[in-house]
Amino acid sequence: MLARIHSAATLALEACVLDVEVDASHGFPRFTIVGLPDTTVREARDRVRSALKNSGYPMPEGAVTVNLAPAGFRKCGAALDLPVAIGLLSICGVRPTSPARRVFVGELGLSGEVRSLRGALPLTLAARDAGFDEIVLPAANAAEAATVEGIRVIPVSHLTTVVEHLLETRIVPPAQAAASPPHAAGPDFADVRGQAIARRAAEIAAAGGHHLLLSGPPGAGKTMLARRMPGILPALSREEAIEATRIHSVAGVLPAGAGLLSSRPFRAPHHGISAAGLLGGGSVPAPGEISLAHRGVLFLDELPEFRRDVLEGIRQPLEERRVSVVRVGGARVFPCDVLLVAAMNPCPCGFLGDPRRPCVCDPRLRTRYARRISGPLLDRIDLSIPMAAVPWKDLDTTIPGEASAVVRERVSRARRRAARRRPRAAGFRNAELSAPELARACELDVEGSRVLASAVGKLGLSVRALHRALRVARTIADLEECDRVRAVHLSEALSFRACPSFHETLPGRAG
């Protein structure tokens, strides 16, 4: 006898609807799974056999063959346990009462419990796009899957619940999508005292999507400022939330019972991370930290302590906003549209230029430390800000700084102005302006052209650095609600790229 059940599987961020064909025939008892399964999928035969037995259901006798089609799509994980079990039950006479087109996904415990899985959101999207009416999946993933419109999501916690729903002896009501949560409150910018220039740079970076580097002694507030960056970014749109949640779901870092992400991601990997951990990889390609920060902030603290190959590996993804992971089985592409915020000390001991404590580093050691960050990587960072220790008079005050909500409103207005330059691009920011768009958006007057010519001659700006400075100037003008980029906007943008106290610690940097 032959039964055909529909399921779905993910590989990286891709999801594919599968046909699970189960055949039982006379012969020596055996259980074979074919169709490019990995080890976890092949182990389903033992989990399914025990789950059926312990739930009180029969197991077909003789030789059982399970075919997972299409055969060329590699199947990974335990999400195919449930459809295999339903196929075996169908052979034994337990068949659905209604003709609804259903997809089944879920891992089975030996007792018949249906356990949570990774990638419920992309699986549900694939099932809906393939025209199915209903998806049956673990109850723990229902909130996440119910955010997909156009398909019924049936949450189940045990194999018996699935059977009762199919036989309509106890129909499980579809899961309902939860109301969109408000913008999650995080650390507030009001906590940051002093550091007016760094706060200004953070606002510009958030408004235009420009990468930011903070340099200063320990205790200057670099990490404090970086952790408050998500709070001044505009709230996630639904499309952005689906993109980010999809990545977190596949990576298995989405909290149990969670729906769509309500706040922008903030990822702060340790400086000992490998290239695969930051960029993505593995035998089954998985998203790295740079993709988990998609539509949010990637914070690299102690930037010179990261391995050189790791830092060089992020140069192209920062430009293209996607990272390609190539393995024997093919290439997988993960999105990584991130706002990079990096922090570093000015020298190995951390106190170069600090009036409180003298630097004890040998000059050669300082030079070697600064050169751990390559010029091409620094050239991709739009705003370089030196931070000094905050004086006591700024700390010993009860007057709070400007709150995140106030800054976020200005940032949102500036982004809305920028979005008019490319209306059909969701979430567009000035950092994405192409060269032709930049020429139209940054028409300079005579004074602005003079400032630009002087800066190119004195600072030796590369073409990339020149374009980045113009994009920052456009963002500064948007924050001030100006239609034209003026000389004062350009001067401020150039000051963030050419701060002398910062360049003294970074020999060899051009522009």
C-alpha positions in Angstrom: 0.0 0.0 0.0 1.1 3.5 -0.7 0.4 6.8 1.1 1.4 10.3 0.1 1.7 13.1 2.7 2.9 16.6 2.2 5.6 18.2 4.3 8.2 20.9 4.1 11.9 21.3 4.9 14.4 24.1 5.1 18.0 24.4 3.9 19.6 27.6 5.0 16.8 30.2 4.5 15.2 28.2 1.6 12.1 26.2 2.3 10.6 23.6 0.0 7.4 21.7 0.1 8.0 17.9 0.0 6.1 14.8 -0.9 6.5 12.1 1.7 5.7 8.8 0.0 5.3 5.8 2.4 5.1 2.3 1.0 4.5 -0.9 2.9 4.9 -4.3 1.2 5.3 -8.0 2.1 8.8 -9.1 2.9 11.4 -9.1 5.6 10.7 -6.3 8.2 12.7 -3.2 7.5 12.4 0.6 7.5 14.2 2.5 4.8 14.2 6.3 4.1 15.5 7.5 0.8 15.6 10.9 -0.9 18.9 12.6 0.3 18.2 12.5 4.0 20.8 13.4 6.6 21.5 11.4 9.7 18.8 13.1 11.8 16.2 12.3 9.1 17.3 8.6 8.9 16.9 8.3 12.7 13.2 9.2 12.3 12.4 5.5 11.8 13.3 4.7 15.4 11.5 7.8 16.8 8.4 7.2 14.7 8.2 3.5 15.5 8.3 4.2 19.3 5.9 7.2 19.1 3.3 5.1 17.3 3.6 2.2 19.8 3.5 4.4 22.9 0.5 6.3 21.5 -1.5 3.1 20.9 -1.4 3.1 17.1 -0.4 0.2 14.8 2.7 -0.1 12.8 2.5 -1.6 9.3 4.2 -5.0 9.0 6.7 -6.0 6.4 9.1 -3.8 4.5 8.5 0.0 4.8 10.1 2.4 2.4 9.8 6.2 2.8 10.7 8.4 -0.2 11.3 12.1 0.3 10.7 14.0 -2.9 12.2 16.0 -4.6 15.2 13.8 -4.2 17.7 16.5 -5.1 16.8 18.7 -2.1 18.9 17.8 0.9 16.7 17.1 3.9 18.0 18.0 7.4 16.5 17.9 10.9 13.7 16.0 12.6 10.8 18.0 11.2 9.8 15.1 9.0 8.9 12.8 11.8 5.3 13.8 11.9 4.5 13.4 8.2 6.2 10.0 8.2 4.0 8.9 11.2 0.9 10.2 9.4 1.8 8.3 6.3 2.2 5.0 8.2 -1.1 5.6 10.0 -2.8 6.3 6.6 -1.6 2.8 5.4 -3.1 1.3 8.5 -6.5 2.9 7.7 -6.3 6.2 9.7 -7.2 8.6 7.0 -8.4 12.3 7.1 -12.1 12.8 6.9 -12.0 16.1 5.0 -10.1 16.7 1.7 -8.2 19.7 2.9 -4.7 20.1 1.6 -2.4 19.9 4.5 1.3 20.1 5.3 2.7 18.3 8.3 5.9 19.3 10.1 7.2 18.4 13.6 9.6 16.3 15.6 8.2 13.4 17.6 9.3 12.3 21.0 9.2 8.6 21.9 6.0 9.2 23.8 4.3 10.8 20.8 4.9 14.3 21.9 5.3 16.8 19.1 8.3 19.0 19.8 9.3 22.4 18.5 11.3 22.9 15.4 13.5 25.4 13.6 12.3 27.5 10.7 8.5 27.4 11.3 8.1 30.8 9.6 9.8 29.9 6.3 8.1 26.5 6.3 4.7 28.2 6.7 5.4 30.7 4.0 6.4 27.9 1.6 3.2 26.0 2.4 1.1 29.0 1.8 2.9 30.0 -1.5 2.4 26.4 -2.7 -1.4 26.8 -2.3 -2.0 24.6 0.8 -5.0 25.3 3.1 -3.5 24.2 6.4 -0.2 23.5 8.1 0.0 21.2 11.2 3.0 22.0 13.4 4.1 22.0 17.0 2.2 24.2 19.4 5.4 25.8 20.5 5.8 27.3 17.0 2.2 28.4 16.5 2.7 32.1 17.4 5.5 32.4 14.9 3.7 30.6 12.1 0.3 32.4 12.7 1.8 35.6 11.6 1.6 34.3 8.0 -1.7 35.3 6.4 -3.6 33.1 4.0 -3.1 29.7 5.6 -4.6 28.0 8.7 -2.1 27.1 11.4 -3.0 24.1 13.5 -1.0 23.8 16.7 -0.6 20.3 18.1 1.3 19.0 21.1 0.8 15.2 20.7 0.4 12.6 17.9 -3.1 11.7 19.3 -4.2 15.3 18.9 -3.2 15.2 15.2 -5.1 12.0 14.6 -8.2 13.4 16.4 -8.1 16.5 14.2 -7.8 14.5 11.0 -10.7 12.2 12.0 -12.6 15.3 13.2 -13.4 13.7 16.5 -11.8 16.8 18.1 -11.0 19.6 15.7 -8.1 21.8 16.8 -8.9 25.5 16.2 -6.4 27.5 14.1 -3.9 29.6 16.0 -4.6 33.3 15.8 -1.9 35.9 15.1 -1.1 38.0 18.1 -1.4 41.7 18.0 1.8 43.4 16.9 3.7 44.3 20.0 4.8 47.9 20.6 8.4 49.0 20.0 10.2 47.2 22.8 11.8 49.6 25.4 15.5 49.1 25.8 18.4 51.0 27.3 17.6 54.8 26.9 19.9 57.4 25.4 18.9 59.6 28.4 21.4 57.5 30.5 24.3 58.8 28.4 25.9 61.8 30.0 28.2 64.1 28.1 29.7 62.8 24.9 27.7 65.3 22.8 29.8 64.6 19.6 29.4 60.9 19.9 25.7 61.2 20.5 25.4 63.4 17.4 27.4 60.9 15.3 25.1 58.1 16.6 22.0 60.0 15.5 23.5 60.6 12.0 24.5 56.9 11.8 21.0 55.8 12.7 19.3 58.3 10.3 21.4 57.4 7.3 22.5 53.8 7.9 26.1 54.8 8.2 28.7 52.6 9.9 30.2 54.0 13.1 33.6 53.6 14.9 34.1 54.7 18.5 37.6 55.1 19.9 38.4 56.0 23.4 39.8 54.8 26.8 38.0 52.3 29.0 35.0 53.8 30.7 34.4 56.5 28.1 31.0 55.1 27.3 31.6 53.3 24.0 29.6 50.2 24.8 26.9 52.1 26.7 26.3 54.2 23.6 26.4 51.3 21.2 23.8 49.3 23.2 21.4 52.2 22.9 21.6 52.4 19.1 18.6 50.1 18.5 16.5 52.3 20.6 16.9 55.3 18.3 16.2 53.3 15.1 12.7 53.4 13.6 10.4 50.6 14.5 10.5 47.5 12.3 8.0 47.4 9.5 6.1 44.2 9.0 8.3 43.2 6.0 11.5 43.9 8.0 10.2 42.0 10.9 9.4 38.9 8.8 12.9 39.1 7.2 14.6 39.3 10.6 12.4 36.7 12.3 12.9 34.2 9.4 16.7 34.3 10.0 16.3 33.9 13.8 13.9 31.1 13.3 16.2 29.1 11.0 19.1 29.7 13.4 17.1 28.4 16.3 17.5 31.5 18.5 13.9 32.7 18.4 12.4 32.3 22.0 9.8 29.6 22.4 6.3 31.0 21.8 7.6 34.2 20.2 5.9 35.7 17.2 7.6 38.3 14.9 10.5 40.3 16.4 9.2 43.5 17.9 12.6 45.4 18.1 15.6 45.6 15.9 18.2 42.9 16.5 21.4 43.8 18.4 24.2 41.3 18.2 27.5 41.7 20.0 29.8 38.7 19.3 32.9 38.1 21.3 36.2 39.1 19.6 37.3 35.4 19.6 34.6 34.4 17.1 35.5 32.5 14.0 34.9 33.6 10.4 32.1 31.0 10.1 30.5 32.2 13.4 30.4 35.8 12.2 29.7 35.3 8.5 27.8 32.0 8.6 28.8 28.5 7.6 28.9 24.9 8.8 28.3 21.6 7.0 24.7 22.6 6.8 25.0 26.4 6.1 23.6 28.4 9.0 23.4 32.2 9.3 26.2 33.9 11.2 26.1 36.9 13.6 26.2 39.4 10.8 22.9 37.9 9.4 21.3 37.6 12.8 21.8 41.3 13.1 19.9 41.9 9.8 17.8 45.1 9.9 19.5 45.9 13.2 22.9 46.6 14.8 26.1 44.6 14.7 28.4 45.7 17.5 32.0 44.7 17.3 33.7 45.7 20.6 37.5 45.6 20.9 37.7 45.7 17.1 41.5 45.2 16.8 41.2 42.0 18.9 39.2 40.2 16.2 41.2 38.0 13.9 42.4 39.6 10.7 40.6 37.1 8.4 37.3 37.7 10.3 37.5 41.5 9.8 38.5 41.2 6.2 35.6 38.8 5.6 33.0 41.4 6.5 34.2 44.0 4.0 32.2 42.7 1.0 29.0 41.8 3.0 29.0 45.4 4.4 29.0 46.7 0.8 26.6 44.2 -0.7 24.3 43.7 2.3 24.4 39.9 1.8 26.9 37.2 2.4 27.4 34.1 0.3 28.4 30.9 2.0 29.9 28.4 -0.5 30.0 24.7 0.4 30.3 21.5 -1.6 26.6 21.3 -1.9 26.3 24.8 -3.4 26.2 28.4 -2.3 23.7 29.8 0.2 23.0 33.5 0.4 22.0 35.2 3.7 21.0 38.8 4.0 23.0 41.1 6.3 21.7 44.6 6.0 23.3 45.8 9.3 24.3 49.0 10.9 27.9 48.3 12.0 29.0 49.9 15.3 32.6 49.2 16.3 34.6 50.2 19.3 38.2 50.2 20.2 40.8 51.5 22.6 43.3 54.0 21.2 46.2 51.7 22.2 46.7 48.3 23.9 46.7 49.8 27.4 43.8 52.0 26.4 45.0 55.3 27.8 46.7 57.1 24.9 45.8 60.7 25.2 43.9 60.2 28.5 44.7 63.0 30.9 43.9 60.8 33.9 46.5 58.1 33.3 49.6 58.0 31.1 50.0 55.5 28.3 52.6 52.8 29.0 52.6 51.3 25.5 55.8 51.3 23.3 55.2 53.3 20.1 55.9 50.3 18.0 53.3 48.4 19.9 50.8 51.2 19.4 51.5 51.1 15.6 51.1 47.4 15.4 47.8 47.5 17.4 46.3 50.2 15.1 47.4 48.3 11.9 45.3 45.3 12.9 42.5 47.1 11.2 43.1 47.4 7.5 42.7 50.7 5.5 40.1 49.2 3.2 37.9 48.2 6.2 38.3 51.6 7.8 37.4 53.2 4.4 34.0 51.5 4.7 33.3 53.2 8.0 31.6 56.6 7.6 31.9 58.1 11.0 35.0 57.8 13.2 34.6 59.3 16.6 37.3 59.7 19.3 35.7 59.7 22.8 37.4 61.0 25.9 36.5 60.1 29.5 33.5 62.0 30.8 34.4 64.7 33.3 32.8 64.5 36.8 30.8 67.7 36.3 28.8 65.9 33.5 28.4 62.8 35.6 27.4 64.5 38.8 24.1 65.9 37.5 20.5 64.9 37.9 19.5 66.4 34.5 18.9 63.5 32.1 20.1 63.5 28.6 17.8 63.5 25.6 15.6 60.4 25.6 15.7 57.7 22.9 12.1 58.5 21.9 13.0 62.1 21.0 16.0 61.1 19.0 14.1 58.3 17.3 11.5 60.7 16.1 14.1 62.9 14.4 15.7 59.8 12.9 12.4 58.6 11.5 11.7 62.0 9.9 15.1 62.0 8.2 14.5 58.5 6.9 11.1 59.4 5.5 12.8 62.3 3.6 15.5 59.9 2.3 12.8 57.3 1.3 11.4 59.8 -1.2 14.5 59.4 -3.3 13.7 55.8 -3.9 10.0 55.3 -3.2 9.8 51.6 -4.1 12.7 50.5 -1.9 11.4 49.6 1.6 13.6 50.9 4.4 15.8 52.9 2.1 18.6 55.0 3.7 21.1 57.5 2.3 23.9 55.0 2.8 22.4 53.1 -0.2 22.5 56.0 -2.6 24.1 55.0 -5.9 26.6 57.3 -7.6 24.0 58.7 -10.1 21.5 59.2 -7.2 24.2 60.8 -5.1 24.9 63.3 -7.9 21.3 64.4 -8.0 20.8 64.4 -4.2 24.0 66.3 -3.3 24.2 69.2 -5.7 26.7 71.6 -4.1 26.8 75.4 -4.3 30.0 77.3 -4.9 31.0 77.2 -1.3 30.3 73.5 -0.9 32.3 72.7 -4.0 35.2 74.7 -2.6 35.1 72.8 0.7 35.0 69.5 -1.1 37.9 70.4 -3.4 40.0 71.5 -0.4 39.2 68.3 1.6 40.1 66.0 -1.4 43.5 67.8 -1.7 44.3 67.9 2.0 42.9 64.5 3.1 43.6 62.4 0.0 40.1 61.0 0.0 39.5 58.0 -2.2 36.5 58.0 -4.5 34.7 55.6 -2.1 35.5 57.9 0.9 34.4 60.9 -1.1 31.0 59.3 -1.9 30.6 58.2 1.7 31.3 61.7 3.0 28.6 63.1 0.6 26.1 60.5 1.8 26.7 61.5 5.4 26.3 65.2 4.4 23.0 64.3 2.7 21.8 62.7 6.0 22.9 65.7 8.1 20.9 67.9 5.7 17.9 65.6 6.1 18.1 65.8 9.9 17.9 69.5 9.5 15.1 69.2 6.9 17.1 70.9 4.2 16.5 70.2 0.6 20.1 71.1 -0.5 23.4 70.0 1.0 25.2 73.1 2.2 28.9 73.7 3.0 28.2 73.4 6.7 26.7 69.9 6.3 29.7 68.8 4.2 32.2 70.2 6.7 30.6 68.3 9.5 30.5 65.1 7.5 34.2 65.5 6.6 35.1 66.2 10.3 33.8 62.7 11.2 36.2 61.2 8.7 39.2 63.4 9.5 39.5 63.8 13.2 43.2 64.3 13.9 43.3 62.8 17.4 41.8 59.6 16.0 44.1 59.4 13.0 47.2 59.7 15.1 46.4 56.2 16.5 45.7 54.8 13.0 48.8 55.2 10.9 48.6 54.4 7.3 44.9 55.3 6.8 44.0 57.2 3.7 40.8 59.0 3.8 
